[in-house]
């Protein structure tokens, strides 16, 4: 900032001393903007896993076989949540399954154990490096989820 100007000239040409608070505020806004752009770029570069249920087959009163496709980043483990329901839309099987790192595109057959005969099955969601944000199990009072396979080889 020029110091050789008289106060009258500084007033005439709009030259005035900047407040340190204004400078800090502008710097903080610039930092927030750069952080937002970085976060958006990271989210676009690392998309969430995509799944599609191909089919499910009711094998018995205590088992459903689920066939689904998974598109993911194979460098990290992926966790998927699966469930089966009965006619009353009550959960009869629920599994949180971790798929080990490996291929990016997989076709998975999963044997979901059930408490009773299932009428529907679905993949609730998948997430890399963590558990997907999905509905918790909704079993009938007094029932417990049967033991499930917890890991699938992703190679």
QUIQUI-V307410 format. One record per residue. RES is the residue in three letters. SS is DSSP state (alpha for helix, beta for strand, coil for the rest). PSI is psi as a letter, one per 20 degrees, with the letter a starting at -180 (999 if undefined). D_CENTER is the distance of its C-alpha to the mean C-alpha in Angstrom with 1 decimal. Layout:
# QUIQUI-V307410
res=RES ss=SS psi=PSI d_center=D_CENTER
res=RES ss=SS psi=PSI d_center=D_CENTER
This chain:
# QUIQUI-V307410
res=UNK ss=coil psi=p d_center=50.7
res=UNK ss=coil psi=p d_center=54.4
res=UNK ss=coil psi=i d_center=56.6
res=UNK ss=coil psi=j d_center=59.9
res=UNK ss=coil psi=q d_center=59.5
res=UNK ss=coil psi=q d_center=61.2
res=UNK ss=alpha psi=h d_center=59.3
res=UNK ss=alpha psi=g d_center=60.8
res=UNK ss=alpha psi=h d_center=59.5
res=UNK ss=alpha psi=g d_center=56.0
res=UNK ss=alpha psi=g d_center=56.1
res=UNK ss=alpha psi=g d_center=57.4
res=UNK ss=coil psi=j d_center=54.8
res=UNK ss=coil psi=k d_center=51.8
res=UNK ss=coil psi=o d_center=51.4
res=UNK ss=coil psi=r d_center=50.3
res=UNK ss=coil psi=p d_center=48.6
res=UNK ss=coil psi=q d_center=44.9
res=UNK ss=coil psi=p d_center=43.5
res=UNK ss=alpha psi=h d_center=41.4
res=UNK ss=alpha psi=h d_center=39.0
res=UNK ss=alpha psi=g d_center=38.6
res=UNK ss=alpha psi=g d_center=37.9
res=UNK ss=alpha psi=h d_center=35.3
res=UNK ss=alpha psi=g d_center=33.6
res=UNK ss=alpha psi=g d_center=33.5
res=UNK ss=alpha psi=g d_center=32.1
res=UNK ss=alpha psi=g d_center=29.4
res=UNK ss=alpha psi=g d_center=28.4
res=UNK ss=alpha psi=g d_center=28.4
res=UNK ss=alpha psi=g d_center=26.2
res=UNK ss=alpha psi=g d_center=23.6
res=UNK ss=alpha psi=g d_center=23.8
res=UNK ss=alpha psi=h d_center=23.3
res=UNK ss=alpha psi=g d_center=20.3
res=UNK ss=alpha psi=g d_center=18.7
res=UNK ss=alpha psi=g d_center=19.6
res=UNK ss=alpha psi=g d_center=18.2
res=UNK ss=alpha psi=g d_center=14.7
res=UNK ss=alpha psi=g d_center=14.7
res=UNK ss=alpha psi=g d_center=16.0
res=UNK ss=alpha psi=g d_center=13.5
res=UNK ss=alpha psi=h d_center=10.5
res=UNK ss=alpha psi=h d_center=12.8
res=UNK ss=alpha psi=h d_center=13.7
res=UNK ss=coil psi=m d_center=10.4
res=UNK ss=coil psi=q d_center=8.8
res=UNK ss=coil psi=q d_center=5.7
res=UNK ss=coil psi=q d_center=7.6
res=UNK ss=beta psi=p d_center=10.1
res=UNK ss=beta psi=q d_center=12.1
res=UNK ss=beta psi=p d_center=15.5
res=UNK ss=beta psi=p d_center=17.8
res=UNK ss=beta psi=g d_center=21.1
res=UNK ss=beta psi=r d_center=23.2
res=UNK ss=beta psi=q d_center=23.8
res=UNK ss=beta psi=p d_center=27.2
res=UNK ss=beta psi=o d_center=28.7
res=UNK ss=beta psi=h d_center=30.7
res=UNK ss=beta psi=a d_center=32.3
res=UNK ss=coil psi=i d_center=32.2
res=UNK ss=coil psi=j d_center=29.9
res=UNK ss=beta psi=p d_center=27.7
res=UNK ss=beta psi=p d_center=25.4
res=UNK ss=beta psi=p d_center=24.6
res=UNK ss=beta psi=p d_center=21.3
res=UNK ss=beta psi=o d_center=21.1
res=UNK ss=beta psi=q d_center=17.8
res=UNK ss=beta psi=q d_center=16.8
res=UNK ss=beta psi=p d_center=13.7
res=UNK ss=beta psi=p d_center=13.2
res=UNK ss=coil psi=r d_center=11.3
res=UNK ss=coil psi=o d_center=12.3
res=UNK ss=coil psi=i d_center=14.7
res=UNK ss=coil psi=i d_center=15.5
res=UNK ss=coil psi=q d_center=12.9
res=UNK ss=coil psi=q d_center=12.4
res=UNK ss=beta psi=p d_center=9.8
res=UNK ss=beta psi=p d_center=9.5
res=UNK ss=beta psi=q d_center=10.1
res=UNK ss=beta psi=p d_center=11.6
res=UNK ss=beta psi=q d_center=14.8
res=UNK ss=beta psi=q d_center=17.6
res=UNK ss=beta psi=q d_center=21.1
res=UNK ss=beta psi=q d_center=23.3
res=UNK ss=coil psi=a d_center=27.0
res=UNK ss=coil psi=h d_center=29.3
res=UNK ss=coil psi=j d_center=28.8
res=UNK ss=coil psi=k d_center=25.0
res=UNK ss=coil psi=p d_center=24.8
res=UNK ss=beta psi=p d_center=22.5
res=UNK ss=beta psi=i d_center=24.6
res=UNK ss=beta psi=q d_center=22.0
res=UNK ss=beta psi=p d_center=18.5
res=UNK ss=beta psi=p d_center=16.8
res=UNK ss=beta psi=o d_center=14.0
res=UNK ss=beta psi=p d_center=14.5
res=UNK ss=beta psi=p d_center=13.8
res=UNK ss=beta psi=p d_center=14.6
res=UNK ss=coil psi=q d_center=16.4
res=UNK ss=coil psi=q d_center=16.3
res=UNK ss=coil psi=c d_center=18.5
res=UNK ss=coil psi=q d_center=18.6
res=UNK ss=coil psi=h d_center=16.1
res=UNK ss=beta psi=p d_center=17.3
res=UNK ss=beta psi=q d_center=18.0
res=UNK ss=beta psi=o d_center=19.7
res=UNK ss=beta psi=p d_center=19.3
res=UNK ss=beta psi=p d_center=21.8
res=UNK ss=beta psi=p d_center=20.9
res=UNK ss=beta psi=o d_center=23.6
res=UNK ss=beta psi=o d_center=22.3
res=UNK ss=beta psi=q d_center=25.0
res=UNK ss=coil psi=q d_center=26.0
res=UNK ss=coil psi=h d_center=28.4
res=UNK ss=coil psi=r d_center=30.1
res=UNK ss=coil psi=p d_center=30.2
res=UNK ss=coil psi=q d_center=26.9
res=UNK ss=coil psi=i d_center=27.2
res=UNK ss=beta psi=q d_center=23.6
res=UNK ss=beta psi=q d_center=20.5
res=UNK ss=beta psi=q d_center=16.9
res=UNK ss=beta psi=o d_center=13.6
res=UNK ss=beta psi=h d_center=11.4
res=UNK ss=beta psi=r d_center=8.0
res=UNK ss=beta psi=q d_center=6.6
res=UNK ss=beta psi=q d_center=4.4
res=UNK ss=beta psi=p d_center=6.8
res=UNK ss=coil psi=l d_center=8.7
res=UNK ss=coil psi=r d_center=7.6
res=UNK ss=coil psi=p d_center=7.3
res=UNK ss=coil psi=q d_center=5.0
res=UNK ss=coil psi=n d_center=6.6
res=UNK ss=coil psi=r d_center=9.4
res=UNK ss=coil psi=q d_center=13.2
res=UNK ss=coil psi=r d_center=15.2
res=UNK ss=coil psi=q d_center=18.1
res=UNK ss=coil psi=m d_center=21.0
res=UNK ss=beta psi=q d_center=24.0
res=UNK ss=coil psi=q d_center=27.6
res=UNK ss=coil psi=p d_center=29.2
res=UNK ss=coil psi=j d_center=30.8
res=UNK ss=coil psi=q d_center=28.8
res=UNK ss=coil psi=q d_center=26.5
res=UNK ss=coil psi=p d_center=23.9
res=UNK ss=coil psi=q d_center=25.7
res=UNK ss=coil psi=p d_center=24.8
res=UNK ss=coil psi=q d_center=22.1
res=UNK ss=coil psi=p d_center=21.6
res=UNK ss=coil psi=i d_center=18.8
res=UNK ss=beta psi=q d_center=18.5
res=UNK ss=beta psi=p d_center=18.7
res=UNK ss=coil psi=p d_center=20.2
res=UNK ss=coil psi=j d_center=18.2
res=UNK ss=coil psi=999 d_center=21.4
